[in-house]
């Protein structure tokens, strides 16, 4: 596929840049009226199934965490999300962009991630009002 085709896919489905794959179980936490519905639909299209909600009772391949400044303690939310992941899974932390209600400083995201034992691997614009930060969970020690 050409670079131009790749960029066209990203414009039509921005979820393509997030690395989702068919068959993945993606658990969504923090859903509210302000989430980006096009992004959600794009992820569902890529994985070939609906996102599972906070009540899902098995492990997920990816946790999609919508988080705003007023949602409480980010470190606690990240620690809780780690417990929902299958080994080797990632958390996509989605936060409002600069100037939007609920904006979280990048330094606060970095501090909370490190405290939770997560590695920040990628940060991108995922929608008009949302930024995404991919956080990798620690590998379990056997």
C-alpha positions in Angstrom: 0.0 0.0 0.0 1.3 3.4 -0.9 1.9 6.2 1.7 -0.8 8.2 0.0 -3.3 5.3 0.5 -2.2 5.0 4.1 -2.9 8.7 4.7 -6.3 8.4 2.9 -7.3 5.6 5.3 -6.2 7.7 8.3 -8.5 10.5 7.1 -11.5 8.3 6.6 -10.8 6.2 9.7 -8.5 7.9 12.2 -8.8 4.7 14.4 -6.4 3.2 11.8 -3.5 5.1 13.4 -4.1 3.5 16.8 -3.1 0.0 15.7 -6.3 -1.9 16.4 -6.5 -5.3 14.8 -9.5 -7.5 13.8 -10.7 -9.8 16.6 -9.3 -7.7 19.4 -11.4 -7.2 22.5 -11.5 -3.5 23.3 -12.9 -2.4 26.7 -14.2 1.1 26.8 -14.2 3.0 30.1 -15.3 6.6 30.8 -17.9 6.8 28.0 -20.0 9.9 28.1 -21.9 12.2 25.8 -18.6 14.1 24.8 -16.7 11.1 23.4 -15.9 11.1 19.6 -18.5 8.7 18.1 -16.7 8.6 14.7 -13.5 7.3 16.4 -15.6 4.7 18.4 -17.3 3.5 15.1 -13.9 3.4 13.4 -12.4 1.2 16.1 -15.4 -1.1 16.0 -15.0 -1.3 12.2 -11.4 -2.3 12.5 -11.8 -4.9 15.3 -15.0 -6.3 13.6 -17.1 -6.2 16.8 -18.6 -3.8 19.3 -16.6 -2.3 22.1 -17.2 -4.0 25.4 -18.2 -1.8 28.4 -17.1 -1.4 32.0 -19.1 -4.4 33.1 -17.2 -6.9 30.8 -16.0 -9.7 33.0 -13.0 -11.0 31.1 -9.6 -9.5 30.1 -9.3 -7.2 27.2 -6.6 -6.8 24.6 -6.9 -3.0 24.7 -8.5 -0.7 27.2 -9.9 2.6 25.7 -10.0 5.0 28.6 -11.8 8.4 28.1 -10.6 10.6 30.9 -11.2 14.2 31.8 -9.7 16.3 34.6 -12.9 16.1 36.6 -13.0 12.3 36.4 -11.0 11.8 39.6 -7.5 10.5 40.1 -5.8 9.5 36.9 -3.3 7.2 38.6 -6.1 5.2 40.2 -8.0 4.9 36.9 -4.8 3.6 35.1 -4.1 1.1 37.9 -7.7 -0.1 37.6 -7.4 -0.3 33.8 -4.2 -2.5 34.1 -6.2 -5.1 35.9 -8.6 -5.4 32.9 -5.8 -6.1 30.4 -4.6 -9.4 29.0 -0.8 -9.7 29.2 0.9 -7.5 26.7 -2.2 -5.3 26.3 -2.2 -1.6 25.9 -4.2 1.3 27.3 -5.3 4.1 25.0 -5.8 7.1 27.3 -8.0 9.6 25.5 -8.0 13.1 27.0 -9.4 16.4 25.8 -7.1 18.6 23.8 -5.6 21.8 25.0 -8.3 24.5 25.6 -11.1 21.9 25.9 -13.1 21.3 29.1 -11.4 18.5 31.1 -7.9 19.1 29.6 -5.1 17.3 31.4 -1.5 18.5 31.3 0.9 16.1 29.5 3.2 16.2 32.6 0.2 14.9 34.7 -0.3 12.1 32.3 3.4 11.2 32.4 3.4 11.3 36.2 0.3 9.2 36.6 1.5 6.7 34.0 4.9 6.2 35.7 3.3 5.9 39.1 0.9 3.2 37.7 3.9 1.4 36.2 3.0 2.1 32.6 5.3 3.1 29.7 4.1 5.9 27.5 4.8 4.8 23.9 2.9 7.1 21.6 0.8 10.3 21.7 -1.3 11.5 18.8 -4.3 13.6 17.9 -7.2 11.0 17.6 -10.2 13.3 17.0 -11.2 17.0 16.8 -11.4 17.3 20.6 -9.3 14.4 21.8 -5.7 13.4 22.1 -4.6 9.8 22.6 -1.7 8.4 24.6 -0.8 4.7 24.2 0.4 3.2 27.5 2.0 -0.2 27.7 1.4 -2.4 30.7 4.3 -4.1 32.3 4.9 -7.7 31.3 4.1 -10.1 34.1 7.0 -11.8 35.8 6.8 -15.5 35.8 
